[in-house]
Amino acid sequence: MFRKVLIANRGEIAVRIIRACQELGIGTVAVYSDVDRNALHVRLADEAYHIGPPPSRDSYLRIDKLIDVARKSGADAIHPGYGFLAEREDFAQACADAGIVFIGPSPTSIAKMGDKAVARATVQKAGVPVVPGTEGEADLSDDDLLRLAPKIGFPLLIKASAGGGGKGQREVHSLEEMPALLKSARREAESAFGDGSVYLEKLVENARHIEFQILGDHHGNIIHLGERECSLQRRRQKLVEEAPSPALTPELRAKMGEMAVRAAQAVNYVNAGTIEFLLDKNGNFYFMEMNTRLQVEHPVTERVTGVDIVKEQIRIARGRKLRYRQEDIQINGWAIECRINAEDPFANFMPSTGKITRIHFPTGPGVRVESGVYEGYEITPYYDSLIAKLIAWGDTRAEALLRMRRALNEFRIMGVKTNVPFHQQLFRSTRFQAGQFDTRFVEDRFMLEEEDPGYSEVAALVATMIAHQQGRQAAEHIERAEVGGISPWRWGLRRW
């Protein structure tokens, strides 16, 4: 087993990895930028090293600084988490060159699956169905793409070859609008990934976004852990995920799972990854892309399978064989995750920054919270707006939905605005409750009601009164104890 792991990330995923390492008896090394000096992952790690100013390009994206910290601290492995450098083959290669284990796939696998056009060609050779589009591995010019577009048929998507998350992606409905959209897609792809190459893909309308969790070891064993439903999105960013999907039958699940494993086998995949599919209304599915890393939504899969994916990542990187066979993986119950973001859903989801003055996470049966914030923590504009991941589990989807509604009602945060009201309204939607949605549901068919005027002011007044009352009770308790000539601790014991 590793002696010490450096976590090349921040926020809730860094906290998640640190806790997994602690349970395995492995030392942890955190890195932080100027604004993350007091972050929770820094406090929890055994060691922490400063790596630069707030902009990620000067800190969390600096491969040279991360390798240097790993050497200084004596870390023998690096976990990239997700985002930042998690899907960069040059980072995985730099770790290998430095004699440090990269807890993830090989640089070759990252390169093949990181380039979306190459990935399409690779899995298609393995017999995995792909969405019709520009085939092959060549970087096509604008003239080439304009010539091929009518053959694919409109509507279609322009997609960045080098990344995901909706960056560099444009929806095209006619040839006339395509030249301008190509230019803007290339600009955004270049800015986000340092690579402006794009490809075309047929737009599958009324589709669902279904992904399969993959685990592979160094001994040729690859399994899947079932699917996640990720169709509830806004601007191609996921908002709610659940496992399993309400749209899949056992037969379709088995077939898609087999194709997911086949896609991973096509690149001799090792460690954790995700195969993403589009599922149309007729039950046809198509490979979309592979994420060669841990996913934000991995907790829902962990909850229904009982597999700790982060621990498995570490064991696999150490050279251990998978502890599970495909027949060992059974789906138990239903799990749903809400991404709680610092943003204002009533102001076009504008990011919200500031200090968290008060926070209360929900608890109770079937509820799990993963977060990297605390009271007094500062939400800055430098990184993503994720505050917490709220996960609810139940024996059935109905029970999971009810538990999530209860947990959202218990969630309390002051100092910044959050999208909790959006989630509360979404979970009251009858179409969502019935599982009748696709990737355009939130943007096209879900109406967010305006916030009740004065609600924020009332909430602030109530919270202030509660805090004041709690402070008075504490003061009175201490005063009574001191008057009696005994310590508050002994006073408390005497009351019992």
PyMOL commands that set and color helices and strands:
alter all, ss='L'
color gray80, all
select helices_A, chain A and resi 11-23+34-36+40-44+56-58+63-73+89-97+107-114+116-125+142-152+178-193+250-265+298-305+309-317+326-328+397-410+420-426+430-433+441-445+455-483+488-495
alter helices_A, ss='H'
color red, helices_A
select strands_A, chain A and resi 4-7+27-33+47-52+77-79+101-102+156-160+170-172+198-202+208-216+222-234+237-243+271-279+285-291+334-341+343-344+350-351+354-355+358-360+367-371+378-379+386-394+412-414
alter strands_A, ss='S'
color yellow, strands_A
deselect
rebuild
show_as cartoon
